[in-house]
């Protein structure tokens, strides 16, 4: 019998008067808490798409789900506009610590698992490298279409795509300060030019904070991470080539890691793109059960360590 979906809506105050909109789904007798973080050009709806998202699926399996909209996205405030001055450094130094604090208040001894999409995964791992208290809470990761560099993708191999993604799109946003990613099929929303430029900079250069020069790559090399599952679509695309997803996995330091390629050649129902991995109507019976098994295994390890 399915759990009746009940969503609590929380507003988290952050810097410059901003408010982060957080949806909290708490089933009865939940076994763990999952925090989701969306990527560029998206919002938390990507995990709750038409009641068939990954958060819906995990909620029905007894997981509490916490889904924020980042500033400028979804129902968070302020909305995206040309005057929005909220940097990636603000996200890492202010927004994410406040989100983690809010989630930690409700853990009540339950393990915490983190799920990232695209750039959201990069931000989660940067926060993990930066904050020891977060490392003490987290028991596992799942990453969708995650990558940092574009060494192998069409973004570097195809000059036309390189010009479009790294020059033309920022040029379109020169006056509005808003990149029109919503005009492309893989995205739900436009994006802040500041965030987009940081995404491009990290794609082509070092993984260093634009505020205080914290070196995330160097910090990650010193850490041992919990178990992590990496999901990539079997499509050689401009945004996340499988080799780039593998490079992201290798950059995270020592950990039990598994990269799963999803596509028809691997026996899946569809040849998904990055967005469809989370939003397709057949995902709940195709690859979502694999994710559930992975999260359950993370909890089993936690239980065995406790006894």
MIVO-196701 format. One record per residue (C-alpha): residue in three letters; y, z, x; residue number from 1. Coordinates in steps of 0.1 Angstrom, whole numbers. Layout:
<atoms>
(atom 'ALA',(Y,Z,X),NUM)
...
</atoms>
This chain:
<atoms>
(atom 'UNK',(0,0,0),1)
(atom 'UNK',(34,-10,14),2)
(atom 'UNK',(60,16,22),3)
(atom 'UNK',(90,11,-2),4)
(atom 'UNK',(118,0,21),5)
(atom 'UNK',(147,25,22),6)
(atom 'UNK',(176,18,46),7)
(atom 'UNK',(201,44,57),8)
(atom 'UNK',(233,30,70),9)
(atom 'UNK',(251,48,98),10)
(atom 'UNK',(284,41,115),11)
(atom 'UNK',(287,51,151),12)
(atom 'UNK',(322,55,165),13)
(atom 'UNK',(329,39,199),14)
(atom 'UNK',(358,30,221),15)
(atom 'UNK',(390,13,210),16)
(atom 'UNK',(385,24,174),17)
(atom 'UNK',(353,4,170),18)
(atom 'UNK',(324,12,147),19)
(atom 'UNK',(288,2,154),20)
(atom 'UNK',(268,-4,122),21)
(atom 'UNK',(233,10,125),22)
(atom 'UNK',(205,5,99),23)
(atom 'UNK',(178,32,100),24)
(atom 'UNK',(144,27,83),25)
(atom 'UNK',(123,59,82),26)
(atom 'UNK',(89,57,66),27)
(atom 'UNK',(71,89,57),28)
(atom 'UNK',(51,104,86),29)
(atom 'UNK',(62,78,111),30)
(atom 'UNK',(43,77,144),31)
(atom 'UNK',(71,64,167),32)
(atom 'UNK',(107,51,167),33)
(atom 'UNK',(116,16,176),34)
(atom 'UNK',(152,6,186),35)
(atom 'UNK',(160,-31,183),36)
(atom 'UNK',(188,-50,201),37)
(atom 'UNK',(198,-85,192),38)
(atom 'UNK',(210,-112,215),39)
(atom 'UNK',(240,-135,217),40)
(atom 'UNK',(250,-153,186),41)
(atom 'UNK',(229,-130,163),42)
(atom 'UNK',(230,-97,146),43)
(atom 'UNK',(205,-71,134),44)
(atom 'UNK',(194,-94,105),45)
(atom 'UNK',(172,-113,130),46)
(atom 'UNK',(148,-83,128),47)
(atom 'UNK',(150,-80,90),48)
(atom 'UNK',(150,-117,81),49)
(atom 'UNK',(144,-121,43),50)
(atom 'UNK',(122,-90,43),51)
(atom 'UNK',(97,-107,67),52)
(atom 'UNK',(112,-96,100),53)
(atom 'UNK',(95,-76,127),54)
(atom 'UNK',(113,-44,116),55)
(atom 'UNK',(99,-49,81),56)
(atom 'UNK',(64,-54,95),57)
(atom 'UNK',(65,-24,118),58)
(atom 'UNK',(80,-2,91),59)
(atom 'UNK',(50,-10,69),60)
(atom 'UNK',(28,1,97),61)
(atom 'UNK',(44,35,100),62)
(atom 'UNK',(71,29,126),63)
(atom 'UNK',(107,41,122),64)
(atom 'UNK',(131,13,129),65)
(atom 'UNK',(167,16,142),66)
(atom 'UNK',(187,-17,141),67)
(atom 'UNK',(223,-18,153),68)
(atom 'UNK',(248,-47,150),69)
(atom 'UNK',(268,-49,182),70)
(atom 'UNK',(306,-49,180),71)
(atom 'UNK',(319,-82,166),72)
(atom 'UNK',(286,-89,149),73)
(atom 'UNK',(271,-83,115),74)
(atom 'UNK',(288,-54,97),75)
(atom 'UNK',(301,-37,128),76)
(atom 'UNK',(339,-34,132),77)
(atom 'UNK',(361,-49,144),78)
(atom 'UNK',(347,-83,135),79)
(atom 'UNK',(348,-111,160),80)
(atom 'UNK',(383,-125,165),81)
(atom 'UNK',(405,-138,193),82)
(atom 'UNK',(420,-104,199),83)
(atom 'UNK',(387,-86,203),84)
(atom 'UNK',(387,-69,237),85)
(atom 'UNK',(353,-55,241),86)
(atom 'UNK',(334,-63,273),87)
(atom 'UNK',(298,-62,283),88)
(atom 'UNK',(307,-33,305),89)
(atom 'UNK',(320,-15,273),90)
(atom 'UNK',(286,-21,257),91)
(atom 'UNK',(267,-7,287),92)
(atom 'UNK',(290,22,294),93)
(atom 'UNK',(300,32,258),94)
(atom 'UNK',(282,15,230),95)
(atom 'UNK',(246,18,241),96)
(atom 'UNK',(248,55,253),97)
(atom 'UNK',(262,63,218),98)
(atom 'UNK',(234,44,201),99)
(atom 'UNK',(208,61,223),100)
(atom 'UNK',(223,95,215),101)
(atom 'UNK',(222,88,177),102)
(atom 'UNK',(186,77,179),103)
(atom 'UNK',(176,107,201),104)
(atom 'UNK',(189,131,175),105)
(atom 'UNK',(162,118,151),106)
(atom 'UNK',(132,115,175),107)
(atom 'UNK',(118,150,168),108)
(atom 'UNK',(92,146,195),109)
(atom 'UNK',(82,110,186),110)
(atom 'UNK',(80,84,214),111)
(atom 'UNK',(108,58,216),112)
(atom 'UNK',(100,21,221),113)
(atom 'UNK',(127,-6,227),114)
(atom 'UNK',(126,-42,214),115)
(atom 'UNK',(151,-67,228),116)
(atom 'UNK',(159,-103,219),117)
(atom 'UNK',(174,-127,245),118)
(atom 'UNK',(205,-111,260),119)
(atom 'UNK',(197,-79,242),120)
(atom 'UNK',(168,-74,265),121)
(atom 'UNK',(190,-79,295),122)
(atom 'UNK',(213,-52,282),123)
(atom 'UNK',(185,-28,274),124)
(atom 'UNK',(171,-31,309),125)
(atom 'UNK',(205,-27,324),126)
(atom 'UNK',(209,5,305),127)
(atom 'UNK',(175,17,315),128)
(atom 'UNK',(184,11,352),129)
(atom 'UNK',(216,30,347),130)
(atom 'UNK',(207,61,327),131)
(atom 'UNK',(180,86,337),132)
(atom 'UNK',(180,103,303),133)
(atom 'UNK',(170,71,287),134)
(atom 'UNK',(142,66,311),135)
(atom 'UNK',(129,100,301),136)
(atom 'UNK',(127,89,264),137)
(atom 'UNK',(113,54,265),138)
(atom 'UNK',(76,48,264),139)
(atom 'UNK',(74,10,261),140)
(atom 'UNK',(93,-23,258),141)
(atom 'UNK',(89,-56,239),142)
(atom 'UNK',(110,-86,249),143)
(atom 'UNK',(115,-118,230),144)
(atom 'UNK',(128,-149,249),145)
(atom 'UNK',(142,-126,276),146)
(atom 'UNK',(155,-140,308),147)
(atom 'UNK',(184,-134,332),148)
(atom 'UNK',(185,-164,355),149)
(atom 'UNK',(181,-200,346),150)
(atom 'UNK',(165,-212,378),151)
(atom 'UNK',(138,-232,359),152)
(atom 'UNK',(153,-241,326),153)
(atom 'UNK',(170,-273,315),154)
(atom 'UNK',(203,-255,318),155)
(atom 'UNK',(200,-261,356),156)
(atom 'UNK',(178,-292,357),157)
(atom 'UNK',(197,-313,331),158)
(atom 'UNK',(233,-320,341),159)
(atom 'UNK',(243,-329,305),160)
(atom 'UNK',(230,-296,292),161)
(atom 'UNK',(246,-277,321),162)
(atom 'UNK',(280,-292,313),163)
(atom 'UNK',(276,-285,276),164)
(atom 'UNK',(265,-249,279),165)
(atom 'UNK',(285,-238,309),166)
(atom 'UNK',(317,-258,305),167)
(atom 'UNK',(322,-274,271),168)
(atom 'UNK',(313,-244,250),169)
(atom 'UNK',(336,-221,268),170)
(atom 'UNK',(363,-248,267),171)
(atom 'UNK',(360,-249,229),172)
(atom 'UNK',(367,-212,229),173)
(atom 'UNK',(397,-212,252),174)
(atom 'UNK',(422,-205,224),175)
(atom 'UNK',(401,-188,198),176)
(atom 'UNK',(382,-166,224),177)
(atom 'UNK',(352,-173,201),178)
(atom 'UNK',(322,-195,211),179)
(atom 'UNK',(309,-214,181),180)
(atom 'UNK',(272,-207,187),181)
(atom 'UNK',(266,-206,149),182)
(atom 'UNK',(269,-244,148),183)
(atom 'UNK',(236,-246,168),184)
(atom 'UNK',(202,-240,152),185)
(atom 'UNK',(191,-211,173),186)
(atom 'UNK',(220,-188,163),187)
(atom 'UNK',(233,-170,133),188)
(atom 'UNK',(268,-161,144),189)
(atom 'UNK',(296,-172,168),190)
(atom 'UNK',(300,-152,200),191)
(atom 'UNK',(327,-135,220),192)
(atom 'UNK',(339,-156,249),193)
(atom 'UNK',(339,-125,271),194)
(atom 'UNK',(302,-118,264),195)
(atom 'UNK',(293,-155,268),196)
(atom 'UNK',(310,-157,301),197)
(atom 'UNK',(291,-126,314),198)
(atom 'UNK',(259,-142,302),199)
(atom 'UNK',(267,-174,322),200)
(atom 'UNK',(278,-153,352),201)
(atom 'UNK',(245,-133,352),202)
(atom 'UNK',(225,-166,347),203)
(atom 'UNK',(240,-181,379),204)
(atom 'UNK',(247,-151,400),205)
(atom 'UNK',(239,-114,408),206)
(atom 'UNK',(231,-89,380),207)
(atom 'UNK',(261,-67,387),208)
(atom 'UNK',(283,-48,362),209)
(atom 'UNK',(317,-64,357),210)
(atom 'UNK',(333,-30,354),211)
(atom 'UNK',(322,-8,383),212)
(atom 'UNK',(300,-32,402),213)
(atom 'UNK',(268,-13,395),214)
(atom 'UNK',(239,-34,409),215)
(atom 'UNK',(212,-35,382),216)
(atom 'UNK',(188,-56,403),217)
(atom 'UNK',(189,-31,432),218)
(atom 'UNK',(185,-1,409),219)
(atom 'UNK',(156,-17,391),220)
(atom 'UNK',(137,-22,423),221)
(atom 'UNK',(135,16,428),222)
(atom 'UNK',(120,23,393),223)
(atom 'UNK',(86,24,378),224)
(atom 'UNK',(88,12,342),225)
(atom 'UNK',(66,19,311),226)
(atom 'UNK',(44,-8,297),227)
(atom 'UNK',(62,-40,287),228)
(atom 'UNK',(53,-70,266),229)
(atom 'UNK',(72,-103,271),230)
(atom 'UNK',(70,-129,244),231)
(atom 'UNK',(81,-165,251),232)
(atom 'UNK',(79,-196,230),233)
(atom 'UNK',(59,-225,245),234)
(atom 'UNK',(89,-248,247),235)
(atom 'UNK',(106,-259,278),236)
(atom 'UNK',(141,-253,265),237)
(atom 'UNK',(176,-248,279),238)
(atom 'UNK',(177,-211,271),239)
(atom 'UNK',(144,-196,281),240)
(atom 'UNK',(119,-215,301),241)
(atom 'UNK',(86,-197,305),242)
(atom 'UNK',(91,-195,343),243)
(atom 'UNK',(125,-178,337),244)
(atom 'UNK',(108,-153,314),245)
(atom 'UNK',(83,-146,341),246)
(atom 'UNK',(110,-142,367),247)
(atom 'UNK',(127,-117,344),248)
(atom 'UNK',(95,-98,341),249)
(atom 'UNK',(91,-97,379),250)
(atom 'UNK',(127,-85,384),251)
(atom 'UNK',(120,-53,364),252)
(atom 'UNK',(103,-35,392),253)
(atom 'UNK',(68,-19,391),254)
(atom 'UNK',(52,-17,356),255)
(atom 'UNK',(22,-27,335),256)
(atom 'UNK',(35,-61,322),257)
(atom 'UNK',(21,-88,301),258)
(atom 'UNK',(36,-122,294),259)
(atom 'UNK',(24,-139,262),260)
(atom 'UNK',(32,-175,255),261)
(atom 'UNK',(33,-183,218),262)
(atom 'UNK',(27,-219,206),263)
(atom 'UNK',(1,-243,191),264)
(atom 'UNK',(-15,-249,225),265)
(atom 'UNK',(-22,-212,227),266)
(atom 'UNK',(-38,-212,193),267)
(atom 'UNK',(-9,-200,172),268)
(atom 'UNK',(0,-214,138),269)
(atom 'UNK',(33,-231,149),270)
(atom 'UNK',(53,-244,178),271)
(atom 'UNK',(80,-217,174),272)
(atom 'UNK',(115,-219,189),273)
(atom 'UNK',(132,-188,202),274)
(atom 'UNK',(147,-179,168),275)
(atom 'UNK',(115,-186,148),276)
(atom 'UNK',(96,-161,170),277)
(atom 'UNK',(113,-134,150),278)
(atom 'UNK',(122,-151,117),279)
(atom 'UNK',(94,-175,108),280)
(atom 'UNK',(76,-167,75),281)
(atom 'UNK',(42,-168,93),282)
(atom 'UNK',(50,-146,122),283)
(atom 'UNK',(37,-115,104),284)
(atom 'UNK',(2,-129,104),285)
(atom 'UNK',(4,-148,136),286)
(atom 'UNK',(18,-129,166),287)
(atom 'UNK',(33,-97,150),288)
(atom 'UNK',(-1,-81,149),289)
(atom 'UNK',(-3,-85,187),290)
(atom 'UNK',(30,-67,191),291)
(atom 'UNK',(17,-39,168),292)
(atom 'UNK',(-14,-35,190),293)
(atom 'UNK',(8,-33,221),294)
(atom 'UNK',(31,-6,206),295)
(atom 'UNK',(1,13,193),296)
(atom 'UNK',(-14,13,228),297)
(atom 'UNK',(19,27,242),298)
(atom 'UNK',(16,55,218),299)
(atom 'UNK',(-20,61,227),300)
(atom 'UNK',(-10,65,263),301)
(atom 'UNK',(16,90,253),302)
(atom 'UNK',(-9,109,233),303)
(atom 'UNK',(-35,110,261),304)
(atom 'UNK',(-8,122,286),305)
(atom 'UNK',(1,150,262),306)
(atom 'UNK',(-35,163,261),307)
</atoms>
